[in-house]
């Protein structure tokens, strides 16, 4: 399974048991997951280069 999906599952489990009771801790982990997701999107969907002759 994809590493990011495993990290999201881990986050969800930790969230359910109340591990993120401080907004700052929750915001930090959500930012980390969001950044990782954008990196994957950029890797999967490389920009196309158009060359007109």
PDB file with one MODEL, atoms N, CA, C and O in Angstrom:
MODEL        1
ATOM      1  N   UNK A   1       0.844  -1.181   0.000  1.00  0.00           N
ATOM      2  CA  UNK A   1       0.000   0.000   0.000  1.00  0.00           C
ATOM      3  C   UNK A   1       0.889   1.243   0.000  1.00  0.00           C
ATOM      4  O   UNK A   1       2.015   1.217   0.497  1.00  0.00           O
ATOM      5  N   UNK A   2       0.377   2.302  -0.550  1.00  0.00           N
ATOM      6  CA  UNK A   2       1.075   3.571  -0.649  1.00  0.00           C
ATOM      7  C   UNK A   2       1.425   4.115   0.735  1.00  0.00           C
ATOM      8  O   UNK A   2       0.616   4.040   1.660  1.00  0.00           O
ATOM      9  N   UNK A   3       2.635   4.664   0.872  1.00  0.00           N
ATOM     10  CA  UNK A   3       3.089   5.201   2.160  1.00  0.00           C
ATOM     11  C   UNK A   3       2.163   6.302   2.675  1.00  0.00           C
ATOM     12  O   UNK A   3       1.868   6.358   3.869  1.00  0.00           O
ATOM     13  N   UNK A   4       1.707   7.173   1.784  1.00  0.00           N
ATOM     14  CA  UNK A   4       0.817   8.259   2.207  1.00  0.00           C
ATOM     15  C   UNK A   4      -0.494   7.717   2.766  1.00  0.00           C
ATOM     16  O   UNK A   4      -0.989   8.209   3.781  1.00  0.00           O
ATOM     17  N   UNK A   5      -1.055   6.707   2.108  1.00  0.00           N
ATOM     18  CA  UNK A   5      -2.299   6.124   2.615  1.00  0.00           C
ATOM     19  C   UNK A   5      -2.097   5.514   4.001  1.00  0.00           C
ATOM     20  O   UNK A   5      -2.977   5.614   4.856  1.00  0.00           O
ATOM     21  N   UNK A   6      -0.956   4.889   4.225  1.00  0.00           N
ATOM     22  CA  UNK A   6      -0.665   4.336   5.547  1.00  0.00           C
ATOM     23  C   UNK A   6      -0.549   5.444   6.591  1.00  0.00           C
ATOM     24  O   UNK A   6      -1.013   5.288   7.721  1.00  0.00           O
ATOM     25  N   UNK A   7       0.065   6.553   6.216  1.00  0.00           N
ATOM     26  CA  UNK A   7       0.176   7.678   7.142  1.00  0.00           C
ATOM     27  C   UNK A   7      -1.198   8.266   7.460  1.00  0.00           C
ATOM     28  O   UNK A   7      -1.461   8.667   8.594  1.00  0.00           O
ATOM     29  N   UNK A   8      -2.073   8.314   6.450  1.00  0.00           N
ATOM     30  CA  UNK A   8      -3.428   8.821   6.676  1.00  0.00           C
ATOM     31  C   UNK A   8      -4.199   7.876   7.596  1.00  0.00           C
ATOM     32  O   UNK A   8      -4.907   8.328   8.496  1.00  0.00           O
ATOM     33  N   UNK A   9      -4.067   6.584   7.378  1.00  0.00           N
ATOM     34  CA  UNK A   9      -4.725   5.613   8.263  1.00  0.00           C
ATOM     35  C   UNK A   9      -4.221   5.752   9.694  1.00  0.00           C
ATOM     36  O   UNK A   9      -5.009   5.723  10.639  1.00  0.00           O
ATOM     37  N   UNK A  10      -2.908   5.903   9.854  1.00  0.00           N
ATOM     38  CA  UNK A  10      -2.325   6.079  11.184  1.00  0.00           C
ATOM     39  C   UNK A  10      -2.874   7.345  11.843  1.00  0.00           C
ATOM     40  O   UNK A  10      -3.227   7.336  13.022  1.00  0.00           O
ATOM     41  N   UNK A  11      -2.945   8.433  11.073  1.00  0.00           N
ATOM     42  CA  UNK A  11      -3.499   9.685  11.598  1.00  0.00           C
ATOM     43  C   UNK A  11      -4.945   9.482  12.062  1.00  0.00           C
ATOM     44  O   UNK A  11      -5.322   9.925  13.147  1.00  0.00           O
ATOM     45  N   UNK A  12      -5.743   8.814  11.238  1.00  0.00           N
ATOM     46  CA  UNK A  12      -7.146   8.604  11.565  1.00  0.00           C
ATOM     47  C   UNK A  12      -7.305   7.793  12.854  1.00  0.00           C
ATOM     48  O   UNK A  12      -8.148   8.110  13.693  1.00  0.00           O
ATOM     49  N   UNK A  13      -6.500   6.759  13.003  1.00  0.00           N
ATOM     50  CA  UNK A  13      -6.548   5.956  14.228  1.00  0.00           C
ATOM     51  C   UNK A  13      -6.173   6.790  15.451  1.00  0.00           C
ATOM     52  O   UNK A  13      -6.820   6.713  16.496  1.00  0.00           O
ATOM     53  N   UNK A  14      -5.123   7.583  15.301  1.00  0.00           N
ATOM     54  CA  UNK A  14      -4.686   8.433  16.418  1.00  0.00           C
ATOM     55  C   UNK A  14      -5.730   9.497  16.737  1.00  0.00           C
ATOM     56  O   UNK A  14      -5.933   9.830  17.904  1.00  0.00           O
ATOM     57  N   UNK A  15      -6.395  10.035  15.712  1.00  0.00           N
ATOM     58  CA  UNK A  15      -7.437  11.038  15.905  1.00  0.00           C
ATOM     59  C   UNK A  15      -8.617  10.442  16.671  1.00  0.00           C
ATOM     60  O   UNK A  15      -9.184  11.091  17.550  1.00  0.00           O
ATOM     61  N   UNK A  16      -8.985   9.198  16.333  1.00  0.00           N
ATOM     62  CA  UNK A  16     -10.124   8.547  16.995  1.00  0.00           C
ATOM     63  C   UNK A  16      -9.885   8.316  18.474  1.00  0.00           C
ATOM     64  O   UNK A  16     -10.831   8.359  19.260  1.00  0.00           O
ATOM     65  N   UNK A  17      -8.655   8.075  18.870  1.00  0.00           N
ATOM     66  CA  UNK A  17      -8.383   7.832  20.290  1.00  0.00           C
ATOM     67  C   UNK A  17      -8.105   9.124  21.055  1.00  0.00           C
ATOM     68  O   UNK A  17      -7.785   9.093  22.243  1.00  0.00           O
ATOM     69  N   UNK A  18      -8.228  10.258  20.367  1.00  0.00           N
ATOM     70  CA  UNK A  18      -8.101  11.545  21.043  1.00  0.00           C
ATOM     71  C   UNK A  18      -6.679  12.039  21.228  1.00  0.00           C
ATOM     72  O   UNK A  18      -6.405  12.824  22.135  1.00  0.00           O
ATOM     73  N   UNK A  19      -5.782  11.588  20.381  1.00  0.00           N
ATOM     74  CA  UNK A  19      -4.387  11.980  20.542  1.00  0.00           C
ATOM     75  C   UNK A  19      -4.137  13.450  20.182  1.00  0.00           C
ATOM     76  O   UNK A  19      -3.158  14.041  20.639  1.00  0.00           O
ATOM     77  N   UNK A  20      -5.004  14.031  19.376  1.00  0.00           N
ATOM     78  CA  UNK A  20      -4.814  15.410  18.943  1.00  0.00           C
ATOM     79  C   UNK A  20      -5.814  16.319  19.639  1.00  0.00           C
ATOM     80  O   UNK A  20      -6.748  16.822  19.013  1.00  0.00           O
ATOM     81  N   UNK A  21      -5.617  16.526  20.931  1.00  0.00           N
ATOM     82  CA  UNK A  21      -6.539  17.368  21.678  1.00  0.00           C
ATOM     83  C   UNK A  21      -6.146  18.842  21.626  1.00  0.00           C
ATOM     84  O   UNK A  21      -6.904  19.701  22.077  1.00  0.00           O
ATOM     85  N   UNK A  22      -4.975  19.139  21.083  1.00  0.00           N
ATOM     86  CA  UNK A  22      -4.555  20.526  20.931  1.00  0.00           C
ATOM     87  C   UNK A  22      -4.652  20.924  19.455  1.00  0.00           C
ATOM     88  O   UNK A  22      -4.174  20.195  18.585  1.00  0.00           O
ATOM     89  N   UNK A  23      -5.259  22.058  19.174  1.00  0.00           N
ATOM     90  CA  UNK A  23      -5.409  22.491  17.780  1.00  0.00           C
ATOM     91  C   UNK A  23      -4.076  22.623  17.033  1.00  0.00           C
ATOM     92  O   UNK A  23      -4.011  22.346  15.836  1.00  0.00           O
ATOM     93  N   UNK A  24      -3.027  23.041  17.722  1.00  0.00           N
ATOM     94  CA  UNK A  24      -1.735  23.199  17.063  1.00  0.00           C
ATOM     95  C   UNK A  24      -1.181  21.858  16.591  1.00  0.00           C
ATOM     96  O   UNK A  24      -0.643  21.762  15.488  1.00  0.00           O
ATOM     97  N   UNK A  25      -1.308  20.833  17.412  1.00  0.00           N
ATOM     98  CA  UNK A  25      -0.840  19.500  17.037  1.00  0.00           C
ATOM     99  C   UNK A  25      -1.653  18.957  15.855  1.00  0.00           C
ATOM    100  O   UNK A  25      -1.100  18.348  14.939  1.00  0.00           O
ATOM    101  N   UNK A  26      -2.953  19.181  15.888  1.00  0.00           N
ATOM    102  CA  UNK A  26      -3.815  18.738  14.797  1.00  0.00           C
ATOM    103  C   UNK A  26      -3.462  19.474  13.507  1.00  0.00           C
ATOM    104  O   UNK A  26      -3.356  18.859  12.446  1.00  0.00           O
ATOM    105  N   UNK A  27      -3.283  20.775  13.599  1.00  0.00           N
ATOM    106  CA  UNK A  27      -2.934  21.563  12.413  1.00  0.00           C
ATOM    107  C   UNK A  27      -1.597  21.109  11.831  1.00  0.00           C
ATOM    108  O   UNK A  27      -1.443  21.043  10.611  1.00  0.00           O
ATOM    109  N   UNK A  28      -0.644  20.799  12.683  1.00  0.00           N
ATOM    110  CA  UNK A  28       0.678  20.384  12.211  1.00  0.00           C
ATOM    111  C   UNK A  28       0.608  19.066  11.441  1.00  0.00           C
ATOM    112  O   UNK A  28       1.208  18.940  10.374  1.00  0.00           O
ATOM    113  N   UNK A  29      -0.108  18.104  11.967  1.00  0.00           N
ATOM    114  CA  UNK A  29      -0.178  16.807  11.277  1.00  0.00           C
ATOM    115  C   UNK A  29      -0.994  16.918   9.993  1.00  0.00           C
ATOM    116  O   UNK A  29      -0.671  16.261   9.003  1.00  0.00           O
ATOM    117  N   UNK A  30      -2.039  17.731   9.992  1.00  0.00           N
ATOM    118  CA  UNK A  30      -2.813  17.926   8.772  1.00  0.00           C
ATOM    119  C   UNK A  30      -1.982  18.629   7.700  1.00  0.00           C
ATOM    120  O   UNK A  30      -2.089  18.304   6.517  1.00  0.00           O
ATOM    121  N   UNK A  31      -1.158  19.586   8.110  1.00  0.00           N
ATOM    122  CA  UNK A  31      -0.277  20.269   7.152  1.00  0.00           C
ATOM    123  C   UNK A  31       0.734  19.292   6.571  1.00  0.00           C
ATOM    124  O   UNK A  31       1.011  19.324   5.372  1.00  0.00           O
ATOM    125  N   UNK A  32       1.282  18.428   7.408  1.00  0.00           N
ATOM    126  CA  UNK A  32       2.257  17.434   6.943  1.00  0.00           C
ATOM    127  C   UNK A  32       1.622  16.493   5.915  1.00  0.00           C
ATOM    128  O   UNK A  32       2.214  16.213   4.873  1.00  0.00           O
ATOM    129  N   UNK A  33       0.417  16.008   6.217  1.00  0.00           N
ATOM    130  CA  UNK A  33      -0.269  15.112   5.293  1.00  0.00           C
ATOM    131  C   UNK A  33      -0.637  15.833   3.994  1.00  0.00           C
ATOM    132  O   UNK A  33      -0.531  15.260   2.910  1.00  0.00           O
ATOM    133  N   UNK A  34      -1.062  17.068   4.107  1.00  0.00           N
ATOM    134  CA  UNK A  34      -1.413  17.846   2.927  1.00  0.00           C
ATOM    135  C   UNK A  34      -0.198  18.075   2.029  1.00  0.00           C
ATOM    136  O   UNK A  34      -0.285  17.925   0.810  1.00  0.00           O
ATOM    137  N   UNK A  35       0.924  18.437   2.629  1.00  0.00           N
ATOM    138  CA  UNK A  35       2.147  18.647   1.856  1.00  0.00           C
ATOM    139  C   UNK A  35       2.568  17.358   1.145  1.00  0.00           C
ATOM    140  O   UNK A  35       2.965  17.386  -0.020  1.00  0.00           O
ATOM    141  N   UNK A  36       2.481  16.239   1.848  1.00  0.00           N
ATOM    142  CA  UNK A  36       2.848  14.952   1.249  1.00  0.00           C
ATOM    143  C   UNK A  36       1.923  14.604   0.084  1.00  0.00           C
ATOM    144  O   UNK A  36       2.368  14.054  -0.923  1.00  0.00           O
ATOM    145  N   UNK A  37       0.644  14.923   0.222  1.00  0.00           N
ATOM    146  CA  UNK A  37      -0.311  14.654  -0.849  1.00  0.00           C
ATOM    147  C   UNK A  37       0.006  15.499  -2.079  1.00  0.00           C
ATOM    148  O   UNK A  37      -0.065  15.003  -3.203  1.00  0.00           O
ATOM    149  N   UNK A  38       0.352  16.763  -1.879  1.00  0.00           N
ATOM    150  CA  UNK A  38       0.689  17.613  -3.027  1.00  0.00           C
ATOM    151  C   UNK A  38       1.958  17.146  -3.724  1.00  0.00           C
ATOM    152  O   UNK A  38       2.062  17.237  -4.947  1.00  0.00           O
ATOM    153  N   UNK A  39       2.912  16.655  -2.967  1.00  0.00           N
ATOM    154  CA  UNK A  39       4.135  16.118  -3.569  1.00  0.00           C
ATOM    155  C   UNK A  39       3.782  14.930  -4.457  1.00  0.00           C
ATOM    156  O   UNK A  39       4.299  14.813  -5.568  1.00  0.00           O
ATOM    157  N   UNK A  40       2.916  14.059  -3.981  1.00  0.00           N
ATOM    158  CA  UNK A  40       2.502  12.907  -4.794  1.00  0.00           C
ATOM    159  C   UNK A  40       1.768  13.338  -6.057  1.00  0.00           C
ATOM    160  O   UNK A  40       1.982  12.771  -7.128  1.00  0.00           O
ATOM    161  N   UNK A  41       0.915  14.326  -5.935  1.00  0.00           N
ATOM    162  CA  UNK A  41       0.184  14.822  -7.100  1.00  0.00           C
ATOM    163  C   UNK A  41       1.175  15.360  -8.129  1.00  0.00           C
ATOM    164  O   UNK A  41       1.050  15.075  -9.320  1.00  0.00           O
ATOM    165  N   UNK A  42       2.149  16.129  -7.678  1.00  0.00           N
ATOM    166  CA  UNK A  42       3.141  16.687  -8.598  1.00  0.00           C
ATOM    167  C   UNK A  42       3.972  15.595  -9.268  1.00  0.00           C
ATOM    168  O   UNK A  42       4.355  15.728 -10.431  1.00  0.00           O
ATOM    169  N   UNK A  43       4.248  14.515  -8.533  1.00  0.00           N
ATOM    170  CA  UNK A  43       5.009  13.405  -9.110  1.00  0.00           C
ATOM    171  C   UNK A  43       4.176  12.620 -10.127  1.00  0.00           C
ATOM    172  O   UNK A  43       4.691  12.189 -11.159  1.00  0.00           O
ATOM    173  N   UNK A  44       2.903  12.442  -9.832  1.00  0.00           N
ATOM    174  CA  UNK A  44       2.035  11.667 -10.717  1.00  0.00           C
ATOM    175  C   UNK A  44       1.644  12.437 -11.966  1.00  0.00           C
ATOM    176  O   UNK A  44       1.533  11.859 -13.047  1.00  0.00           O
ATOM    177  N   UNK A  45       1.438  13.715 -11.825  1.00  0.00           N
ATOM    178  CA  UNK A  45       0.949  14.529 -12.930  1.00  0.00           C
ATOM    179  C   UNK A  45       1.989  15.574 -13.313  1.00  0.00           C
ATOM    180  O   UNK A  45       1.846  16.760 -13.013  1.00  0.00           O
ATOM    181  N   UNK A  46       3.024  15.111 -13.974  1.00  0.00           N
ATOM    182  CA  UNK A  46       4.078  16.011 -14.437  1.00  0.00           C
ATOM    183  C   UNK A  46       3.498  16.980 -15.467  1.00  0.00           C
ATOM    184  O   UNK A  46       2.672  16.600 -16.297  1.00  0.00           O
ATOM    185  N   UNK A  47       3.937  18.222 -15.400  1.00  0.00           N
ATOM    186  CA  UNK A  47       3.430  19.172 -16.389  1.00  0.00           C
ATOM    187  C   UNK A  47       3.885  18.794 -17.796  1.00  0.00           C
ATOM    188  O   UNK A  47       5.013  18.345 -18.002  1.00  0.00           O
ATOM    189  N   UNK A  48       3.009  18.979 -18.732  1.00  0.00           N
ATOM    190  CA  UNK A  48       3.330  18.691 -20.132  1.00  0.00           C
ATOM    191  C   UNK A  48       4.017  19.905 -20.736  1.00  0.00           C
ATOM    192  O   UNK A  48       3.671  21.044 -20.423  1.00  0.00           O
ATOM    193  N   UNK A  49       4.967  19.663 -21.582  1.00  0.00           N
ATOM    194  CA  UNK A  49       5.653  20.737 -22.270  1.00  0.00           C
ATOM    195  C   UNK A  49       5.197  20.732 -23.734  1.00  0.00           C
ATOM    196  O   UNK A  49       5.306  19.719 -24.424  1.00  0.00           O
ATOM    197  N   UNK A  50       4.702  21.839 -24.180  1.00  0.00           N
ATOM    198  CA  UNK A  50       4.222  21.943 -25.545  1.00  0.00           C
ATOM    199  C   UNK A  50       5.251  22.706 -26.360  1.00  0.00           C
ATOM    200  O   UNK A  50       5.662  23.808 -25.997  1.00  0.00           O
ATOM    201  N   UNK A  51       5.653  22.108 -27.452  1.00  0.00           N
ATOM    202  CA  UNK A  51       6.616  22.745 -28.349  1.00  0.00           C
ATOM    203  C   UNK A  51       5.962  22.891 -29.709  1.00  0.00           C
ATOM    204  O   UNK A  51       5.647  21.902 -30.371  1.00  0.00           O
ATOM    205  N   UNK A  52       5.763  24.121 -30.111  1.00  0.00           N
ATOM    206  CA  UNK A  52       5.187  24.397 -31.430  1.00  0.00           C
ATOM    207  C   UNK A  52       6.321  24.583 -32.434  1.00  0.00           C
ATOM    208  O   UNK A  52       7.260  25.342 -32.191  1.00  0.00           O
ATOM    209  N   UNK A  53       6.227  23.898 -33.541  1.00  0.00           N
ATOM    210  CA  UNK A  53       7.273  24.011 -34.567  1.00  0.00           C
ATOM    211  C   UNK A  53       6.930  25.038 -35.609  1.00  0.00           C
ATOM    212  O   UNK A  53       7.704  25.255 -36.541  1.00  0.00           O
TER     213      UNK A  53
ENDMDL
END
